[in-house]
């Protein structure tokens, strides 16, 4: 509830009051996430959108929204099914929808080509494939992001940014991604599936992206 309140306040801050067009930036973002290996998620593309209100020529605050559709790494999840004297063991993989959202701040240098640092906080939601999952099909928790990059101002109120971020997912539990029901967990031949150390905790994921920002109705 508190996370939703923080994110809601961020969106409200952007929507409230008279925002001068030349002080507002918005744009789509395209990137790739290398998820921490122990999360059981495979590397994937991530699409997003940034919206920033410039408090000054150097500092902007705003919101972000991102979505990704990674698959799970089959080495972490297995299913065992027995039919009389025959037992089959399957490696299981499924697509997962990752949604992250939150508020952010960016501090940048001046000039046509400048550097910037940024950080933000919000939440993430993992939604399992409804055709594979049983019971609860989504989990949510806190998300933080820190990073930086370069910004190229191309004129006419537009710019391009290249950035790298550390996407920090709090309280990540790989078992939440396991679609296999307990009765189908490998028991008869547990050694067929290599043992994988359980993972639960903070996950640091590396995200590289390019963003095309523009200022509606005016030049920078």
N, C-alpha and C positions, 0 to 999 in steps of 0.2 A: 504493500500500500504506500509506504514512504517513497519507494522508488518511483511509482506512478505519479506521486504528487510532485516530486522534483522535476520529472520530465514534463509534466503538464504545466508547471510554472514556467519552464523554459519556453514552451510553445506560446504560452499566454504573453510572455514578455515581448516576444517578437510581434505578436498580433496587436498588442495594445499600443495606443498612442500614435501620434503622427510620425511615421518613418519617412524621412526624406529619401527619394529614389536613389540619389547618388550615394547614400550611406548603406545601401542594402545589396548584398551579393547572394546569388543562388546558382547552383549548378550541379550536374550529374557527375558521379564518380564511378570509375571502373578500376577494379584491382584484383589481386590474387592473394589468397590467404594460405600460408603454410601453417596448418594447425599443429600444435604440440603433438608429437607422435603418440604419447600415452593417452591422449583423449580418444583415440580410435577413429578420428575423423581424417579423411583423405583431403589433400590440398584441393582447393576449389576457387572458382571465380567469385567475386563479391561485387554486387551493384549497390550504389548508394546515392544519396543526395545530401549536399551541404547547404545550409542557409545561415548567413552571417550578417549581423548588424554591426557596422563599424562605429565603435565608440570614439575612436580617434583614427588618425592616419596609420597608426601602428597596431592598434588593438581592436579585435572583433570578437563578439560573442554570439552564439546562436545554437542551432540544433543540428542533429544528424540522424539519418535513418539508413540502415543497410540491410541487405538480404543476401543470403548465400544458400546453395543447395548441394552440400557435400555428400559423398557416400561414406558409409562406415567401412573401416578396414576389416576384412573378413577374418584376419588372423586372430582377432580378439573375441569373436563370437562363433559358437558352434552349436549344432543341434544333433542329437542322437535319437534315431528311431529304430526300434526293433520289430521284426516280423518273424516270430518263431525263432528259428536258429540263425536268422540273418539279421545283422545290425548294420545300419548305414549311418555314417557320420558326415554331416554337411557343414561347410564353412558358410556363414550367413552374413550377407551384406544388405544394407537398405539405404535409401536416400533420406536425408534429414534436412529439414528447413531451419535455417538459422536466421533469426531476426534480432538486430541490435538497434538500440535507440537511446538518445540522451542529449544532454547539453554539452557545449564545448566552448573553448576560448582559443584564439590564435593571436600570437604576437609576431609581427613581421618587420623586416627592415624596409627601407625605402628603395627607390630606384626602379628601373625597368626590369631588372633581374635581381631579385632579393631572396633572402632566406627567411624561414619562419619556424617557430616551434608551436605546438598545439597540444592541448590535453582536454579530456572530457570524462564525464561520468554518466551512467544511466543503467540500462539493463539489457539482458539478452534472454531470448526465448528459443528453446530447441523443441521442434515439433517432429515427432517420428512419423514414418510412413503408416497411415491408418490401416493399410492392407497387411502390414507385418506386425505392428505393435498390438499389445493387449493391455487392457487397463488404462492407466494414465498415459497419455500420448504426448504431453508437453511438460517441460520444466523451465523455470525462470529463476534468474538471480542477478546479482550486480555485475556490471561491466564497466571497465575503465580503459581509457586509451591515452597513450602518450607517444609523441613522435615529432617529426619535423620534415622539412624538405625545402624545395626552392619554388619560387613563384615568378613566372614570366608574364609581364603585362604586355599584351599585344595591341592595346589601343582600343578606342571605341567602347570602353567600359567592360572589356573582356580580359581574361587572363587564364593561364594554364598553370597548374601546380603538379609537381611530382613529389611524392611523400612516402615515407616509411613509418609505420606505427607498430607499437606493441599493443595488441588487443588483449586485455587482461580479464579473464573470466573467473569470477570468484565462485568457490564451492562447486566446482565442476566434478561430476561423478560419472565415470565411464559406464558404470552399471546401468545408468538411466537410459543408455542407448541400446541395451541388450533386448532384442525383441523375442528371444527364446523363452518360452514358458518353463518354469522349474521342472516339470515332468519330462521335458525334452532335453535337459542339460546332460552332457556326456557323463555317464556313470559306469557303463559296462566296460568301455575302453577309454578311460580318461587320459591315458598316456598318448593316444592318437593325436590329441590336440596339445601343442606345446603350452606349457604353463606361462601365463602372462601375469606379471605383478599388477594387482589392482591399483587403479589410480583414482584418488579423490583429493581435491584441493584446488589451488590456484593454477590456472593454465595460462601460459604466456604464448600468444600466437602472433606470428610475424605477418604484417599486411603491407603490401606495396601497391600504390594506386596512382592514377592520373585523374585530375579533376578539371573540368572546363567550367569556369565561373564567369558570370556576366552580371552587370549592373542594369536592372530594368530601367529603361527610360533615360539613361544618362551616362556620360563618360566618367571615368575615375579621375 
